[in-house]
Every structure is written in C-alpha cells, then in structure tokens.
C-alpha cells in the first residue's frame, strides 16, 4: 500500500502500526497537518492530545534536570517491514517510542528501509528506540539526539555516513551489534551511560569516537575497523573489550582513559598510537601489531585516577553485599 506523508501521520496518530507499505516520507510538518485535519473532522475525541505543536518535557541528563521544548508526539511510531522515502523529524519529542524493527517473523526477510536522508537531529526519544535490522541508504543524522530508553540498532545497515555526534546521549543501553557502517561512523562527543554494544560491528570507513564517554561497559568484540579508528580523548569508566577486533587502518587512542581494557587477540594492520594513555588495566595478550605500537603513559592522570578509584570503590562496595 502507498501512503502519503499526511496519511501515514494520520494512521500513527490513531495509534495504528504500519506494515508492508511504502511511505512517502515521515515529517514533523506532516504530523502537524494530519493532526489539524483529524481535529477538524470526526476524530477529534479519538486523537485529542496525540500531538502537541509546542510540547515540553523535563529529562535527567548527567544528574541534572534539563527542560526540552519542541513539537511532541504522544503516540508510538511503529513501521514494520516498510519502505520509507525519507525522514525529517528534527527536534521532535517522541513520547511513545519508535519501532522500525520487525516482529521476529519478517515477511520474506524484509525489514524497514529508508531510501532518502533520515534526520533525527535533536530528537528526544522518551521510550525505547528500535531500528533493528533497518537499512539507511542515505545519510542518517542523529546529532544531539537524546535516547532516554534503550537504543537498538542491532543488524542495522548504514550505507552512507551515520552521525551520532555533537553530544548525542544514550541514557540506556546502546546496541549496535552486527551493525554495518558503509560510510563514516561519527560518535564524536557522544555519551553512553549504559552498555555500549558494538560486537561484530563492521566499520568500512573511519570510525570516530574521539572525546566519547563510556560510563558503562563498552564491547567491541570481533569488530572490524577497515578505515581509521579514532578514540582520541575517549573515557572508558567501565570495562572496554576490543577482544579479537581487527584494525585495518591506523588506530589512535591518544589521550584515552581506561579503567580496564582488553585487546587480547586483536589485530592491528597499521600503526596503533596509544601515547599518551591512562589505563588501570591493559591486556595485550596475543595481540598482533603488524606495523608499530606507540605507547606511553599520560603525565596528567588525575582525572583518570579519580575515575578508576571511584569505579573500584563502587565494585568493592557491591562485592561486600553479595
């Protein structure tokens, strides 16, 4: 079935799931028009409050209450096995969550596919966000987005550049297992408060994680970095696992801070620059360095030492209560 942008928005406002259809586009403007149409018709009582042109929510980010204003959708966006022309939901507050994954019994193995640009810049995801198995054929823009719940991108394909940079915040777990990044992957300055899963992820071009903050554990087991891997200034307050990962391009961890990191059986085809770094524990057992390993300690380690001690103290407390 073919759905125009406004028709798709009307169905979503009614609380319906969209399945096996082609959607012209999903936009904030379409939701505004659809809401006005439905309120002017016989559906006013049914959809009243489903959309707010000027909404507001208060989130706890980094322990501080942050007030966010913008158009607010109080319904879930559910698109199973759909083809979508493009998406522009910039600044939208999604109160009901979003689900672009399939139901586990995908028809002929198809999953939601976005052909044009997908902009979720500055979107606030209040519920869980699932893009499981989705394909982004053009640019995927999640810059400055806030994920209050879980963010699931397991098995997603990003054919061109994917942007999760400029203070994108993951308050819950971020799952990018088996995701494929065909263009550049930009997580510059992103904050991961829960677990960050990149197990068996494929980065075909440069992966940018410089100044990223990982407050929980970060897993890059058997990930493949075909382009450069940039983790300059990244902070890993939990455990970082690069076990069995392959770095085909230059890998830079300049100024990175690790509580405990495991590079066991990792393979570095080009130069790996770890100067200077701070690491509470560093496991390089059976790691292969084809070119150069440049490593030194970071002279100003006060910040790193504080993080490491705080984490170890928390663990000691938790163990005493087991």
C-alpha positions as CSV (number, residue, x, y, z in Angstrom):
1,X,0.0,0.0,0.0
2,X,1.2,3.5,-0.8
3,X,0.8,6.1,2.0
4,X,1.4,9.8,1.6
5,X,3.2,11.6,4.4
6,X,0.0,13.0,5.8
7,X,-1.9,9.7,5.5
8,X,0.9,7.9,7.3
9,X,0.9,10.5,10.1
10,X,-2.9,10.2,10.5
11,X,-2.7,6.5,11.0
12,X,0.1,6.9,13.5
13,X,-1.9,9.5,15.4
14,X,-4.7,7.0,15.6
15,X,-2.4,4.5,17.2
16,X,-2.1,2.1,14.3
17,X,1.0,0.2,13.2
18,X,2.2,0.5,9.7
19,X,3.2,-2.8,7.9
20,X,4.3,-3.8,4.4
21,X,3.7,-0.4,2.9
22,X,5.5,2.4,1.1
23,X,5.6,5.7,3.0
24,X,6.3,8.8,1.0
25,X,8.0,10.4,4.0
26,X,7.8,11.0,7.7
27,X,8.0,14.6,8.8
28,X,7.0,16.9,11.6
29,X,5.1,19.1,9.2
30,X,3.0,16.1,8.1
31,X,2.1,15.3,11.7
32,X,1.0,19.0,12.2
33,X,-1.2,18.9,9.1
34,X,-2.6,15.4,9.9
35,X,-3.4,16.5,13.5
36,X,-5.3,19.6,12.3
37,X,-7.2,17.5,9.7
38,X,-8.3,14.9,12.3
39,X,-9.2,17.5,14.9
40,X,-11.4,19.3,12.3
41,X,-13.2,16.1,11.4
42,X,-15.0,13.4,13.4
43,X,-11.8,12.1,15.1
44,X,-11.2,14.9,17.5
45,X,-12.1,13.0,20.6
46,X,-10.1,9.9,19.5
47,X,-6.8,11.7,18.8
48,X,-7.0,14.7,21.2
49,X,-3.6,15.0,22.9
50,X,-1.9,12.7,20.5
51,X,0.3,15.6,19.2
52,X,1.4,18.9,20.7
53,X,2.8,21.6,18.4
54,X,4.6,23.1,21.3
55,X,5.4,20.4,23.9
56,X,7.7,20.2,26.8
57,X,9.5,17.5,28.8
58,X,12.0,17.5,31.6
59,X,14.8,14.9,31.5
60,X,17.5,14.0,33.9
61,X,20.8,14.2,31.9
62,X,24.1,13.8,33.8
63,X,22.2,14.2,37.1
64,X,20.7,17.5,36.1
65,X,17.2,18.3,35.2
66,X,17.0,19.6,31.6
67,X,13.9,21.1,30.1
68,X,13.3,20.4,26.4
69,X,10.8,22.1,24.2
70,X,9.5,21.3,20.8
71,X,6.7,19.5,18.9
72,X,5.7,16.4,20.8
73,X,4.2,13.2,19.6
74,X,2.4,11.2,22.2
75,X,1.9,8.1,20.0
76,X,4.4,5.4,19.1
77,X,5.8,5.2,15.6
78,X,5.7,1.6,14.5
79,X,6.8,0.7,11.0
80,X,7.3,-3.0,10.3
81,X,8.8,-4.0,7.0
82,X,8.1,-0.7,5.4
83,X,9.8,1.3,2.6
84,X,10.2,4.9,3.5
85,X,11.2,7.7,1.1
86,X,12.8,10.0,3.6
87,X,12.5,11.1,7.2
88,X,12.7,14.6,8.8
89,X,11.7,14.5,12.5
90,X,14.2,17.2,13.7
91,X,13.5,18.5,17.2
92,X,10.6,16.2,17.8
93,X,9.9,14.8,21.2
94,X,8.9,11.2,20.8
95,X,7.0,10.3,23.9
96,X,5.7,6.9,22.8
97,X,8.9,5.4,21.4
98,X,9.7,4.2,17.9
99,X,10.0,0.7,16.4
100,X,11.4,0.2,12.9
101,X,12.4,-3.4,13.6
102,X,10.4,-6.4,12.6
103,X,8.3,-8.7,14.7
104,X,10.7,-11.6,14.5
105,X,8.8,-13.3,11.6
106,X,9.7,-10.8,8.9
107,X,7.9,-11.5,5.6
108,X,10.5,-12.7,3.1
109,X,13.2,-11.5,5.4
110,X,12.5,-7.8,4.6
111,X,12.9,-5.0,7.1
112,X,12.3,-1.3,7.2
113,X,14.3,0.5,4.5
114,X,14.8,4.3,4.4
115,X,15.9,5.4,0.9
116,X,16.5,9.1,1.3
117,X,18.1,11.1,4.1
118,X,16.9,10.3,7.7
119,X,17.1,13.2,10.1
120,X,16.6,12.6,13.8
121,X,18.7,15.5,14.8
122,X,17.9,16.8,18.3
123,X,15.1,14.3,18.6
124,X,14.2,13.2,22.2
125,X,13.4,9.5,22.4
126,X,11.4,9.2,25.6
127,X,10.7,5.5,25.2
128,X,12.7,2.7,23.6
129,X,14.0,3.3,20.1
130,X,14.4,0.2,17.9
131,X,15.9,0.3,14.4
132,X,16.7,-3.4,14.5
133,X,17.8,-4.6,11.0
134,X,16.8,-1.3,9.4
135,X,18.6,-0.1,6.3
136,X,19.6,3.6,5.9
137,X,20.5,4.0,2.2
138,X,21.4,7.7,2.6
139,X,22.7,9.8,5.4
140,X,21.5,9.0,9.0
141,X,21.6,12.1,11.2
142,X,21.1,11.5,15.0
143,X,23.3,14.5,16.1
144,X,22.4,15.9,19.5
145,X,19.6,13.3,19.9
146,X,18.7,12.0,23.4
147,X,17.9,8.4,23.9
148,X,16.2,8.1,27.3
149,X,15.5,4.4,26.9
150,X,17.2,1.6,25.1
151,X,18.6,2.3,21.6
152,X,18.6,-0.8,19.4
153,X,20.4,-0.7,16.1
154,X,21.4,-4.4,16.0
155,X,22.0,-5.6,12.5
156,X,21.2,-2.1,11.0
157,X,22.9,-1.1,7.8
158,X,24.2,2.5,7.3
159,X,25.1,2.8,3.6
160,X,26.4,6.3,3.9
161,X,27.6,8.4,6.8
162,X,25.9,7.9,10.2
163,X,26.1,10.8,12.7
164,X,25.6,10.2,16.4
165,X,27.9,13.1,17.3
166,X,27.7,16.5,19.0
167,X,26.6,15.4,22.4
168,X,24.3,12.6,21.4
169,X,23.2,10.9,24.7
170,X,22.4,7.3,25.3
171,X,20.9,7.0,28.8
172,X,20.0,3.3,28.4
173,X,21.9,0.5,26.6
174,X,23.1,1.2,23.1
175,X,23.0,-1.9,20.9
176,X,24.9,-1.8,17.6
177,X,25.8,-5.5,17.5
178,X,26.4,-6.7,13.9
179,X,25.7,-3.2,12.5
180,X,27.3,-2.3,9.2
181,X,28.6,1.3,8.7
182,X,29.3,1.7,5.0
183,X,30.2,5.4,5.3
184,X,31.9,7.2,8.1
185,X,30.6,6.5,11.7
186,X,30.6,9.6,13.8
187,X,30.2,9.2,17.6
188,X,32.3,12.2,18.4
189,X,31.5,13.6,21.9
190,X,28.7,11.0,22.4
191,X,27.8,9.8,25.9
192,X,27.0,6.2,26.7
193,X,25.5,5.9,30.2
194,X,24.5,2.2,29.9
195,X,26.2,-0.6,28.0
196,X,27.6,0.1,24.5
197,X,27.5,-3.0,22.3
198,X,29.4,-2.9,19.0
199,X,30.1,-6.6,18.9
200,X,30.9,-7.9,15.4
201,X,30.1,-4.4,14.0
202,X,31.7,-3.5,10.7
203,X,33.2,-0.1,10.1
204,X,34.0,0.2,6.4
205,X,35.3,3.7,6.7
206,X,36.7,5.8,9.5
207,X,35.1,5.3,12.9
208,X,35.2,8.5,15.1
209,X,34.8,8.1,18.8
210,X,37.1,10.8,19.9
211,X,36.0,12.5,23.2
212,X,33.3,9.9,23.6
213,X,32.3,9.0,27.1
214,X,31.5,5.4,28.1
215,X,30.1,5.3,31.6
216,X,29.2,1.6,31.3
217,X,30.9,-1.3,29.7
218,X,31.9,-1.0,26.1
219,X,32.0,-4.1,23.9
220,X,33.8,-4.1,20.5
221,X,34.4,-7.9,20.4
222,X,35.5,-9.0,16.9
223,X,34.6,-5.6,15.5
224,X,36.1,-4.8,12.1
225,X,37.6,-1.4,11.5
226,X,38.5,-1.2,7.8
227,X,39.2,2.6,7.9
228,X,40.9,4.6,10.7
229,X,39.7,4.1,14.3
230,X,39.8,7.3,16.3
231,X,39.3,7.1,20.1
232,X,41.4,10.2,21.0
233,X,40.4,11.6,24.4
234,X,37.7,8.9,24.9
235,X,36.9,8.0,28.5
236,X,36.0,4.4,29.5
237,X,34.7,4.4,33.0
238,X,33.6,0.8,32.7
239,X,35.3,-2.2,31.1
240,X,36.3,-1.9,27.4
241,X,36.6,-5.0,25.3
242,X,38.3,-5.0,21.9
243,X,38.9,-8.7,22.1
244,X,39.5,-10.2,18.6
245,X,38.9,-6.9,16.9
246,X,40.6,-6.1,13.6
247,X,42.1,-2.7,12.8
248,X,43.0,-2.4,9.1
249,X,43.7,1.3,9.2
250,X,45.5,3.5,11.7
251,X,44.2,3.2,15.3
252,X,44.5,6.2,17.6
253,X,43.8,6.1,21.3
254,X,45.8,9.3,22.1
255,X,44.8,10.7,25.5
256,X,42.3,7.9,26.1
257,X,41.4,6.9,29.7
258,X,40.6,3.3,30.5
259,X,39.5,1.7,33.8
260,X,40.3,-1.7,32.3
261,X,40.7,-2.6,28.6
262,X,41.2,-5.9,26.8
263,X,42.9,-6.1,23.4
264,X,43.5,-9.8,23.6
265,X,43.9,-11.4,20.2
266,X,43.2,-8.0,18.5
267,X,45.0,-7.4,15.2
268,X,46.4,-4.1,14.1
269,X,47.5,-3.9,10.4
270,X,48.8,-0.4,10.7
271,X,50.1,1.9,13.4
272,X,48.4,1.8,16.8
273,X,49.0,5.0,18.7
274,X,48.5,4.8,22.4
275,X,50.5,7.7,23.5
276,X,49.8,9.0,26.0
277,X,47.0,7.0,27.7
278,X,46.0,6.1,31.2
279,X,44.8,2.6,31.9
280,X,44.1,0.9,35.2
281,X,44.5,-2.5,33.5
282,X,45.7,-3.1,29.9
283,X,45.6,-6.6,28.3
284,X,47.5,-7.0,25.1
285,X,47.9,-10.8,25.3
286,X,48.2,-12.4,21.8
287,X,47.5,-9.1,20.1
288,X,49.2,-8.7,16.7
289,X,50.9,-5.4,15.7
290,X,51.9,-5.6,12.0
291,X,53.5,-2.1,11.9
292,X,54.0,-0.1,15.0
293,X,52.7,0.1,18.6
294,X,53.4,3.5,20.1
295,X,52.5,3.6,23.8
296,X,53.3,5.8,26.7
297,X,51.6,7.0,29.9
298,X,49.7,10.2,30.3
299,X,51.5,12.6,32.7
300,X,48.4,14.4,33.9
301,X,46.5,11.4,35.1
302,X,44.5,13.0,37.9
303,X,41.1,12.7,36.1
304,X,41.8,9.1,35.1
305,X,43.0,8.1,38.5
306,X,39.8,9.5,40.1
307,X,37.6,7.6,37.7
308,X,39.5,4.4,38.2
309,X,39.4,4.7,42.0
310,X,35.7,5.6,42.1
311,X,34.8,2.6,40.0
312,X,36.9,0.2,42.0
313,X,35.4,1.6,45.2
314,X,31.9,1.0,43.9
315,X,32.8,-2.5,42.9
316,X,34.3,-3.2,46.4
317,X,31.0,-2.0,48.0
318,X,28.9,-4.1,45.7
319,X,31.0,-7.2,46.5
320,X,30.6,-6.8,50.2
321,X,26.8,-7.0,49.8
322,X,26.9,-10.2,47.7
